[in-house]
Amino acid sequence: MAYTLPTSPASSIGLADYLDHLNTAVDTADTDSVLASADALSAFNSDADLLVDHLNTALADLASWQNGNPYMGPSLLLGRGKNFTVRANIWLPPARMSLHEEQTLHSYEVPHDHTVSFLTVGHVGPGYETTIWEYDPGSVTGVPGEPVELRLLEHTDLARGKVMYYRAGRDIHTQHHPPALSVSLNLLIHRQDDAHAPQRFFDTDHGRLTHSTPSPATRGHQILCDLAGHLGDQRTAPLLEHLTTTHPSPAVRATALANTVRLLGPAAEPALQRAVDDPHPSVHDPARNALNGRTGEH
């Protein structure tokens, strides 16, 4: 389940010291090590000047501010290291923006999971309230509308100084508007196994998946496969065909299969036959349909 972590930081530390601690003392591949770093996050959170310092530096050098920040909305990239990112999220009350803007930027009132595990702490303001569920990602194929067994964990908040840990692809939460502008600090853990995990959105009232969005890595590989299918030569098809059975993302395997067929035509039948045994419906269903269509042509 999502954890609320007790902390007892020895003293306040600045951004440079926090990043140094993460780089030298935290094994991001070990969940226990990440959880044990909660005291360091709490100590970093005690630096009352960290956001002011960040904003003053940005105002003095606008050209370099937030270069390389991949996150949407009011999210400030504070630092990064091997397999981790440190950021600040700004949570605005409803009067500051339209409903559409809120849902786009913050996913307020929209139950969703996360593609990375992360520690978070309330830094400024009252923080948002949140309702948290958990689910088994292995039981979900990703088809919109499919039933999902959800377990309600708690309704809580991210008050100032409170540290929580969310698990990638297991914890679902919906955030409710804060009563006033609030800021949280996040330590995002990037693991290779999570690189192609889709972010999923849910209807918790009816226990259903509403839709998923591919990760940037997945979408990039899909675009690459599509370009290869349209522009490739005789060397390209074997490379695409290899991805139809080896890529960890079913979305990429399906895209690679479609472009293998585009390049090879009837000669793609062996690839289609192998794809019929793929465990994911987004791959084996199109393969079966294609083979059935070919059978019907004879």
C-alpha positions, -999 to +999 in steps of 0.1 A: +000+000+000+010+037-002+031+045+029+030+074+053+065+076+067+075+089+101+106+111+099+130+126+124+155+147+104+186+158+123+188+193+107+180+212+075+200+205+043+202+223+010+196+210-025+233+203-032+236+182+000+204+164-007+214+155-042+248+143-029+231+121-003+209+106-030+239+099-053+261+084-026+238+068+001+206+057-017+202+026-038+173+035-061+169-001-071+162-010-034+128+001-021+140-002+015+169+022+007+145+047-009+122+045+021+151+050+045+159+082+027+127+098+040+146+116+068+169+132+042+138+144+022+124+158+053+156+176+061+156+190+026+120+200+030+131+220+061+151+244+039+128+274+040+147+292+012+150+264-014+121+276-036+130+313-032+166+305-041+155+285-071+132+312-084+158+340-078+183+320-098+158+315-126+149+352-128+185+360-131+190+335-160+157+329-178+174+313-208+185+282-188+155+279-165+138+245-166+159+232-195+153+195-198+121+195-176+099+168-191+070+173-168+037+191-177+021+219-157+035+238-128+063+214-119+098+227-112+128+205-119+152+210-090+178+184-097+185+149-110+210+121-108+214+085-118+179+070-119+162+098-099+147+132-103+139+159-077+111+183-084+086+207-068+049+205-078+027+236-074-009+228-066-033+257-073-068+262-058-098+260-081-103+297-084-069+301-102-078+282-134-106+266-154-119+231-147-103+219-180-069+234-171-071+218-136-078+184-150-051+186-177-024+199-154-031+182-121-056+154-128-077+168-100-107+145-092-093+120-118-082+086-103-049+076-118-018+056-111+019+066-117+046+051-139+073+058-113+075+052-076+081+083-056+085+099-022+066+131-017+064+157+011+042+187+018+064+218+016+042+249+015+006+255+022-022+232+035-017+206+007-042+186-012-065+159+001-064+125-017-082+092-018-060+062-024-067+027-037-045-001-048-048-027-076-028-055-092-014-043-125-008-079-136-045-084-137-052-056-162-047-059-199-053-022-206-085-024-225-107+007-218-138-003-198-124-035-185-132-043-148-105-037-122-105-050-087-098-019-065-091-019-028-097+014-009-068+022+013-075+056+029-086+092+025-058+115+037-039+147+029-004+159+022+000+184+049+032+203+054+060+181+065+041+148+058+061+123+038+044+096+017+056+069-007+036+058-038+043+026-057+045+026-095+016+009-111+000-002-079-013+028-060-042+048-075-051+082-061-074+111-069-063+145-057-088+171-044-083+208-047-062+224-020-079+253-002-048+275-009-017+274-031+004+245-020+038+230-030+051+194-026+086+181-031+090+148-050+118+123-053+110+103-084+126+069-088+133+058-124+137+021-129+142+003-162+112-020-156+089+011-154+102+028-186+074+014-207+046+012-182+015+031-193-002+056-169-037+044-163-069+062-154-099+047-135-136+050-128-134+040-091-172+043-086-177+013-110-143-004-107-132+001-143-103+012-163-112+043-184-081+047-205-043+046-205-016+069-219+017+055-231+050+065-215+073+088-235+097+059-242+068+038-255+055+065-277+089+073-291+095+036-300+061+035-317+069+065-338+103+049-347+085+017-358+060+037-379+087+056-396+106+024-403+075+008-417+071+037-442+107+045-450+125+012-444+144-011-468+152-048-469+173-045-438+145-030-418+119-058-417+140-083-396+147-055-371+110-048-367+101-084-366+126-089-337+107-062-318+074-080-322+086-107-298+112-090-276+100-055-267+086-052-232+057-030-243+027-047-259+019-013-276+054-013-293+051-050-302+018-043-319+032-013-338+063-033-348+040-061-361+018-037-381+049-022-398+064-056-404+033-065-423+035-032-441+070-039-453+067-077-460+031-081-471+023-118-475+058-127-464+049-115-429+028-146-422+054-162-399+056-131-378+018-131-376+018-167-366+042-160-338+022-130-327-009-151-322+009-166-291+016-131-276+000-128-242-015-094-248-047-089-268-034-057-285-009-080-302-026-114-306-060-100-317-047-081-348-025-110-357-055-134-356-076-110-376-049-106-402-044-143-406-082-150-408-084-123-434-057-139-454-074-173-451-106-158-464-088-144-495-079-179-507 
